[in-house]
Amino acid sequence: MSSTVFKAVIQARMTITETTGDAPTGVTAPSIITADPGSILNATTGDVLAKRLASYKTTFSGGSYAVDLTAAQGTNGTVNGSTMTVVGLVVDNSDYTHDVTIAPGVSNGYDINGGDPLVVPAGGYAMLFFAVGLPAIGGSAKSLSVGGTDGDAPLVLILMG
């Protein structure tokens, strides 16, 4: 008789360094993500999984906003996640008294939860990592809808790799 032992290690600490490069005045360099050895790495290959970071702290007006993962908002200009997948999602809704939802966009929706919205409760946080199975970001799978209450502005970070 044999037995298999599974071990899962979950660490909530992550270090991300954004390299913006030297860009001429008036030109925005792309946001490139590198990670320290304790960050988001493939356990088999050691490859860095998170290569792009989209960052939103957008005030809701009209109940939602769209995120195009091929032209997402980075901390230093536009971030293109084409051919990559979403590998992580962090939402900080701690300052607000209303839920936030992340769902596939209306047009060319990117599905991160089997078609169902992810709901981050009022006053809460969410940190999700996706190992495999999400589609490549591209023409038919590229948009997310972030929904909430007008006036709220939760932090939404989307890691792509």
Secondary structure, 3 states (H helix, E strand, C coil): CCCCCCCCCCCCCCCEEEECCCCCCCCCCCCEEEECCCCCECCCCCCECCCEEEEECCCCCCCEEEEECCCEEECCEEECCCCCCEEEEEEECCCCCCCEEEEECCCCECCCCCCCCEEECCCCEEEEECCCCCCCCECCECEEEEECCCCCCCEEEEEEC
